């Protein structure tokens, strides 16, 4: 299944506080497991999600710099927490507070990734939305995506340096 271009509608669906989205991917980010909650919010069947790249739910408002930071962190075999806006197949969106960790085989080799996502605090979404809008604006100011990504990564690094904190500290500062 190839993802068609989906136009965001501005309609937000919310994950309830007692729900958890769970997915697993291989090393390339291809979905190998998706729970029912993920399928429901993404407006896909579980079968439609399996075998698809996890970025099937990537919202255009999500900065590429945050995903680059996530992949760099996972490549270093570290867990990461992040606020993410996702796009459902019907154009609606939903925010999550994601926890992504490497999955290891019995020999200690990374074989994939496990992600658990829960409902984010509304205050955190408001705070991170402003930062994400700035990062996306920088990304779109450049004709070449690679230059936009580099500029956005630089901006994220500057924001963290100005605040005197790491990315993890920023995320946890926003988390009640």
Secondary structure, DSSP 8 states (H G I E B T S, - for coil): -----------B----TT--EEEEE-TT-BEEEE-HHHHHHHTS-HHHHTTSBGGGGB-TTS-HHHHHHHHHHHHTT--EEEEEEEE-TTS-EEEEEEEEEEEE-TTS-EEEEEEEEE---HHHHHHHHHHHHHHHHHHHTSSSHHHHHHHHHHHHHHHHHHHT--HHHHHHHH--
